[in-house]
Amino acid sequence: MARGSSLLAREAPRQGRFDIIVEDGFVLTELAAVVDVLRITNRVCQQEVFGWRFRSISGGAKRDSVGVTVDTSPLAERPSVDYAIMLGNADAGAMAVPLRRVLSAYGARGARLFLLAEAASHYIRSHNKGAVHTTHWENRLAQSEEVDASDWGAELARDHDGITTCAGMGATVDLMLSVVAGHVSQAAMMNVSDILLHHHVRDMRTPQPFGSDQSSALGDPDLDACIALMKANLEEPLPIQDLCRLLNISNRSLERKFSRYLGLTPNSYYRELRLNKASALLLNTSLSIREVGLACGFSSSFAPLFKTVFGCTPAEARRRKRPTPAIAHSAG
């Protein structure tokens, strides 16, 4: 073979085939992230690097929580793909995939498996894999009353024994770009990222919000350190003067930094951080409203403050609580 022909052969993209597994209540954000990354990669490379099919247990039209539908084929008995990705489920109570059978069918034929959000949670519980896998931080909250979820991973994604678990949602784009990087050149992958206006592909070990004491960098070390302290002290909030003392910074300087980067006072930001955690606990746990307030540092005035920020009382928010995931109790 001529030298030029050999070089072209080595640079040709490696093709990959996907089964995208969905059920009623699938998360539209995740579906769009998976399909668009694959579709745009094909356009950038001017060839079909990736092919995909939508699958479900029963086949037929599957509907997300806002009414968008996708036509699916039933799961194949002997799947022949390189990857299988199971989406998360906004209506957790509607998801009832026989996970053990799915993993066995795809794993036996060498497919790499990706489980997002609720699917990841079920795998972690049923296979006792908390220490080496991860899921969305809301799912960790939801499971924390039933099982010890303290060792469940808090990163965007984790890979172990050919199975990758992922938090889903926006992290799905980062996950898919990391897959694309294994098939095309770095330049082509970055072009796909640029088209998506996704200028920074996050490392899969990046911590989730509320998943650890680390916070997103805002460009100011003192501010980042302050927010990390706030996140680590939600149940018993530290007075602002104590935060300033620990940071070795003046109260006025801290106020200027919060105003410049966040448009809030330190107290306002700290209060909203605690209220957002309270909202997550109301939606994802069965803690009483009083217990939720205390867990977020509100010994009094919790309900009025909550209504001021969210426009509803904690009791009204509780009525919107996500249903218990049916997948956690499915056979296999």
C-alpha positions as CSV (number, residue, x, y, z in Angstrom):
1,M,0.0,0.0,0.0
2,A,1.3,3.5,-0.9
3,R,2.4,5.6,2.1
4,G,-0.4,8.2,1.4
5,S,-3.1,5.5,1.4
6,S,-1.8,4.1,4.7
7,L,-1.9,7.5,6.3
8,L,-5.5,8.0,5.2
9,A,-6.5,4.6,6.5
10,R,-5.0,5.4,9.9
11,E,-6.8,8.8,10.1
12,A,-10.2,7.5,9.0
13,P,-12.7,7.9,11.9
14,R,-13.6,4.7,13.8
15,Q,-17.3,4.1,13.4
16,G,-19.6,3.4,16.3
17,R,-23.2,2.2,16.7
18,F,-25.5,3.2,19.5
19,D,-28.7,1.8,21.0
20,I,-30.4,4.7,22.9
21,I,-32.8,3.2,25.5
22,V,-35.8,5.2,26.6
23,E,-39.0,4.7,28.4
24,D,-42.0,7.0,29.1
25,G,-40.9,10.0,31.1
26,F,-37.4,10.1,29.5
27,V,-35.4,13.3,30.0
28,L,-35.5,15.4,26.9
29,T,-32.2,17.2,27.8
30,E,-30.4,13.9,27.8
31,L,-31.9,12.7,24.6
32,A,-31.0,15.9,22.8
33,A,-27.5,15.8,24.2
34,V,-26.9,12.2,23.0
35,V,-28.4,12.6,19.5
36,D,-27.1,16.1,18.7
37,V,-23.5,15.3,19.6
38,L,-23.6,12.2,17.4
39,R,-25.4,14.1,14.6
40,I,-23.1,17.0,14.6
41,T,-20.0,14.7,14.6
42,N,-21.3,13.1,11.5
43,R,-21.8,16.5,9.9
44,V,-18.3,17.7,10.9
45,C,-16.7,14.5,9.5
46,Q,-18.9,14.5,6.4
47,Q,-19.6,10.8,6.9
48,E,-21.7,8.6,9.1
49,V,-19.2,8.0,12.0
50,F,-22.1,7.2,14.3
51,G,-25.4,5.4,13.8
52,W,-28.1,5.0,16.4
53,R,-31.5,3.5,17.0
54,F,-34.0,4.3,19.7
55,R,-35.0,1.2,21.8
56,S,-37.4,0.5,24.6
57,I,-38.8,-2.6,26.4
58,S,-42.0,-2.8,24.5
59,G,-41.2,-0.7,21.4
60,G,-43.6,2.0,20.0
61,A,-43.9,5.7,20.8
62,K,-42.4,6.9,24.1
63,R,-43.3,10.2,25.6
64,D,-41.3,12.6,27.8
65,S,-42.8,14.7,30.6
66,V,-43.8,17.6,28.4
67,G,-45.3,15.5,25.5
68,V,-42.4,15.1,23.1
69,T,-42.5,11.5,21.7
70,V,-39.9,9.3,20.0
71,D,-40.6,6.1,18.1
72,T,-38.7,3.1,19.4
73,S,-38.0,-0.5,18.5
74,P,-38.1,-3.3,21.1
75,L,-34.8,-4.3,22.7
76,A,-33.0,-6.9,20.5
77,E,-32.4,-10.3,22.0
78,R,-28.9,-10.3,20.5
79,P,-27.9,-6.7,20.2
80,S,-25.0,-5.9,17.9
81,V,-23.8,-2.3,18.8
82,D,-20.8,-0.7,20.3
83,Y,-22.6,1.3,22.9
84,A,-25.9,1.2,24.8
85,I,-27.0,4.3,26.7
86,M,-30.0,4.3,29.0
87,L,-31.5,7.7,29.6
88,G,-32.7,9.0,32.9
89,N,-36.3,9.6,33.7
90,A,-38.0,12.8,34.8
91,D,-41.0,10.8,36.0
92,A,-39.0,8.3,38.1
93,G,-42.1,6.3,38.9
94,A,-42.7,5.4,35.2
95,M,-39.3,3.8,34.7
96,A,-39.4,0.0,34.9
97,V,-36.5,-1.3,32.8
98,P,-35.4,-4.9,33.6
99,L,-31.8,-3.6,34.1
100,R,-30.2,-7.0,34.8
101,R,-31.4,-8.4,31.5
102,V,-30.4,-5.3,29.6
103,L,-26.9,-5.3,31.1
104,S,-26.4,-9.0,30.4
105,A,-27.6,-8.8,26.8
106,Y,-25.3,-5.9,25.9
107,G,-22.4,-6.8,28.1
108,A,-22.2,-10.4,26.7
109,R,-21.7,-9.0,23.2
110,G,-19.0,-6.5,24.2
111,A,-21.0,-3.3,24.2
112,R,-20.0,-0.4,26.4
113,L,-22.8,0.6,28.7
114,F,-23.8,4.1,29.9
115,L,-26.4,4.5,32.6
116,L,-27.7,8.0,33.3
117,A,-29.3,9.4,36.5
118,E,-32.1,7.1,37.7
119,A,-30.8,4.1,35.7
120,A,-27.4,4.6,37.4
121,S,-29.1,4.8,40.8
122,H,-30.7,1.4,40.3
123,Y,-27.5,-0.2,39.2
124,I,-25.7,1.2,42.2
125,R,-28.3,-0.1,44.6
126,S,-28.9,-3.5,43.0
127,H,-25.2,-4.3,42.5
128,N,-23.7,-2.6,45.6
129,K,-21.5,-0.4,43.5
130,G,-21.8,2.9,45.4
131,A,-18.0,3.3,45.9
132,V,-17.1,3.1,42.2
133,H,-20.1,4.7,40.5
134,T,-22.1,7.9,40.5
135,T,-25.6,9.3,39.9
136,H,-27.3,12.7,39.9
137,W,-27.1,14.4,43.3
138,E,-30.9,14.6,43.6
139,N,-31.0,10.8,43.3
140,R,-28.5,10.5,46.1
141,L,-30.7,12.6,48.3
142,A,-33.8,10.5,47.4
143,Q,-32.1,7.3,48.3
144,S,-30.3,8.5,51.4
145,E,-33.3,7.6,53.7
146,E,-33.5,4.0,52.5
147,V,-29.8,3.1,52.1
148,D,-26.4,4.5,53.1
149,A,-25.6,6.7,50.0
150,S,-22.6,8.4,51.7
151,D,-20.1,6.5,49.5
152,W,-22.0,7.0,46.3
153,G,-19.8,9.0,43.8
154,A,-20.3,12.7,43.6
155,E,-18.6,13.3,40.2
156,L,-20.2,13.9,36.9
157,A,-19.4,10.3,35.7
158,R,-17.5,7.2,36.7
159,D,-16.3,4.2,34.7
160,H,-15.9,0.7,36.1
161,D,-15.8,-2.7,34.5
162,G,-17.2,-1.5,31.2
163,I,-20.1,0.3,32.8
164,T,-20.2,4.1,33.0
165,T,-22.6,5.8,35.3
166,C,-23.3,9.5,34.9
167,A,-25.3,12.2,36.5
168,G,-27.1,12.9,33.2
169,M,-28.6,16.3,32.5
170,G,-26.0,18.8,31.2
171,A,-23.2,16.3,32.0
172,T,-24.5,14.2,29.1
173,V,-22.9,16.5,26.6
174,D,-19.5,16.2,28.3
175,L,-19.9,12.4,28.4
176,M,-20.8,12.1,24.7
177,L,-17.9,14.4,23.7
178,S,-15.5,12.1,25.6
179,V,-16.9,9.2,23.6
180,V,-16.6,11.1,20.3
181,A,-12.9,11.8,21.2
182,G,-12.2,8.0,20.9
183,H,-13.5,8.0,17.3
184,V,-12.3,11.2,15.6
185,S,-9.4,13.5,15.8
186,Q,-9.1,16.0,18.6
187,A,-9.6,18.8,16.1
188,A,-12.9,17.3,14.9
189,M,-14.1,16.8,18.5
190,M,-13.3,20.4,19.4
191,N,-15.1,21.5,16.3
192,V,-18.2,19.6,17.5
193,S,-17.8,21.2,20.9
194,D,-17.5,24.7,19.4
195,I,-20.7,24.2,17.3
196,L,-22.5,23.3,20.5
197,L,-21.0,26.4,22.1
198,H,-19.6,24.1,24.7
199,H,-16.3,25.7,25.0
200,H,-14.9,23.6,27.9
201,V,-15.3,19.9,28.0
202,R,-15.4,19.0,31.7
203,D,-13.4,16.2,33.1
204,M,-15.8,13.4,34.3
205,R,-14.3,13.7,37.8
206,T,-15.6,17.2,38.2
207,P,-17.8,17.4,41.3
208,Q,-21.5,18.0,41.1
209,P,-23.2,20.9,43.0
210,F,-24.3,19.7,46.4
211,G,-22.3,16.5,45.6
212,S,-19.2,17.7,47.5
213,D,-17.9,20.6,49.5
214,Q,-16.1,21.9,46.4
215,S,-17.6,24.8,44.4
216,S,-17.4,26.1,40.9
217,A,-14.6,28.5,40.3
218,L,-15.8,32.1,39.9
219,G,-12.4,33.5,39.2
220,D,-11.7,34.8,42.7
221,P,-10.0,32.5,45.3
222,D,-11.5,34.3,48.3
223,L,-15.0,34.0,46.9
224,D,-14.5,30.4,45.9
225,A,-13.2,29.6,49.4
226,C,-16.1,31.4,51.0
227,I,-18.8,29.6,49.0
228,A,-17.1,26.3,49.8
229,L,-17.3,27.1,53.5
230,M,-21.0,28.1,53.1
231,K,-21.8,24.8,51.3
232,A,-20.0,22.9,54.1
233,N,-22.0,24.7,56.8
234,L,-25.6,24.7,55.7
235,E,-27.1,23.0,58.8
236,E,-25.4,25.4,61.2
237,P,-24.6,28.6,59.2
238,L,-21.5,30.5,60.1
239,P,-21.9,34.2,60.8
240,I,-20.5,36.3,58.0
241,Q,-17.9,37.8,60.4
242,D,-16.7,34.2,61.2
243,L,-16.4,33.5,57.4
244,C,-14.3,36.7,57.1
245,R,-12.1,35.7,59.9
246,L,-11.5,32.2,58.5
247,L,-10.7,33.8,55.1
248,N,-8.6,36.6,56.6
249,I,-10.6,39.2,54.7
250,S,-12.6,42.2,55.7
251,N,-16.4,42.2,55.7
252,R,-16.4,45.1,53.3
253,S,-14.1,43.4,50.9
254,L,-16.2,40.2,50.9
255,E,-19.3,42.2,50.2
256,R,-17.7,43.9,47.2
257,K,-16.7,40.5,45.8
258,F,-20.2,39.1,46.2
259,S,-21.7,42.2,44.6
260,R,-19.3,42.1,41.7
261,Y,-19.5,38.5,40.8
262,L,-23.0,37.5,42.0
263,G,-25.0,40.7,42.5
264,L,-25.9,39.7,46.0
265,T,-24.8,40.3,49.6
266,P,-23.0,37.4,51.3
267,N,-26.0,36.9,53.6
268,S,-28.5,36.8,50.7
269,Y,-26.4,34.3,48.8
270,Y,-25.9,32.1,51.9
271,R,-29.7,32.2,52.6
272,E,-30.6,31.3,49.0
273,L,-28.0,28.5,49.0
274,R,-29.7,27.0,52.1
275,L,-33.2,27.5,50.6
276,N,-32.3,25.8,47.4
277,K,-31.0,22.8,49.4
278,A,-34.3,22.9,51.4
279,S,-36.2,22.7,48.1
280,A,-34.2,19.7,47.0
281,L,-34.9,18.0,50.3
282,L,-38.6,18.7,50.1
283,L,-38.8,17.2,46.6
284,N,-36.6,14.2,47.1
285,T,-37.0,13.0,50.7
286,S,-39.7,12.4,53.3
287,L,-38.2,14.5,56.0
288,S,-40.8,16.6,57.7
289,I,-41.0,20.3,56.8
290,R,-39.6,21.2,60.2
291,E,-36.7,18.7,59.8
292,V,-35.9,20.2,56.4
293,G,-35.8,23.7,57.8
294,L,-33.5,22.6,60.6
295,A,-31.3,20.7,58.2
296,C,-30.8,23.9,56.3
297,G,-30.1,26.1,59.2
298,F,-33.6,27.6,59.7
299,S,-34.7,27.3,63.3
300,S,-37.6,29.8,62.6
301,S,-39.2,31.8,59.7
302,F,-38.5,28.9,57.3
303,A,-41.9,28.9,55.5
304,P,-42.1,32.7,54.9
305,L,-38.6,32.8,53.6
306,F,-39.2,29.8,51.3
307,K,-42.4,31.4,49.9
308,T,-40.6,34.7,49.3
309,V,-38.0,33.0,47.1
310,F,-40.1,30.2,45.4
311,G,-43.6,31.7,45.4
312,C,-45.1,28.7,47.3
313,T,-45.0,27.3,50.8
314,P,-42.9,24.3,51.7
315,A,-46.1,22.3,52.0
316,E,-47.1,23.2,48.5
317,A,-43.6,22.3,47.2
318,R,-43.8,19.0,49.0
319,R,-47.0,18.1,47.1
320,R,-44.9,18.2,43.9
321,K,-42.5,15.6,45.3
322,R,-41.1,13.2,42.7
323,P,-42.6,9.7,42.8
324,T,-40.5,6.8,44.2
325,P,-38.5,5.3,41.3
326,A,-40.3,2.1,40.1
327,I,-37.0,1.0,38.6
328,A,-35.6,0.5,42.1
329,H,-38.1,-2.3,42.7
330,S,-38.2,-3.9,39.2
331,A,-37.2,-7.6,38.8
332,G,-33.6,-7.7,37.6
